[in-house]
Amino acid sequence: MPRKANPALLKPMTISAELATVVGSDPMPRGQVMKKLWEYIKAHGLQDQVNRRMINADDNLRVIFGGQNQVSMFEMTKLVSAHLS
């Protein structure tokens, strides 16, 4: 039997103004937000070349990452959650 998608992951979330500069301001599910964030990271070459699990922040991401210059993929998910309601 196929697994059902978690309804919480499909619920459109309201995006903060800071996060909207990267992923857009329309409400969207958390998974879609993360997908757009990864597209942004890859388009701007922000994944660390040595340790691929680390994300280097540009000016837009630094605001989302609480002023940090580099965060892990796992930290990023937690930090982005603070920008969704």
N, C-alpha and C positions, 0 to 999 in steps of 0.2 A: 504494500500500500504506500503510495507516495506521501511524503511529509507535507503537511500544510504550512504555508508561509506564516510566520508570526505576524498577526495583524498590527502589532505595535511598530513593526519595521516598515509597514506599508502606509502608515498614517502620515499625511502631509504635515510637516513641521514648519513653524514660523522661523525665519532666518534672521539673525541679527544684522545690523547695518554693516558691521565689520566683515562678517562672513559673506555677505551679499556682494562685496567687491570682488570676490573670487568665484562664487558659484551662481550668482544671480539672486534676485530678491523674491522670486515666486515661491510660495510654499511648496515643499517637496518632501518625500519620504527620506529618512536618514540614509538609507542605502544609496539613493540617488545623489544625495549631498556628498557622500564619500566618493562616489564614482566621479563626480565633477571635480572634486578636490584633487583626486589622483590625476585626472586629465590635465589640470592646471599645473601640478607638480611636474609631470612628465614634459609638458609643453615648454616649461621654463627651465628644465634641467635641474630641478631642486633636490633630486634624490642623491644622497652622498655617493660619490664614485667609489670609495673604499668600502664603507659599510652601508650596503643597500637598504638596511632597516632604518637608517637615520634620514630625516628630512631636514634640509637646510632652508631656513626661512628667508624670504625676500621681505620687502617692507609690508606688503599686504598680509603675508602669513604671520609675521612677527607679532602683529596686533592680536591675531587669533591665538597664537601660542603664548600669550601672556608675556611678551617681551623677550622670550628665549630665541637664540639664534639657531638652535638645532634641537629637534625632538625625535624620539623614536616613533615608529608607526603606531605603537600601542598608546603612547602618551597623546599622540595627535588625535586619536579617536576620542579620548577622554576630554581633551581641550575643546574639540569641535562641539561636543555635546553641550557644553556651557553656552554655546551660541545658538542652540536650537530650543524652541519652546512650543 
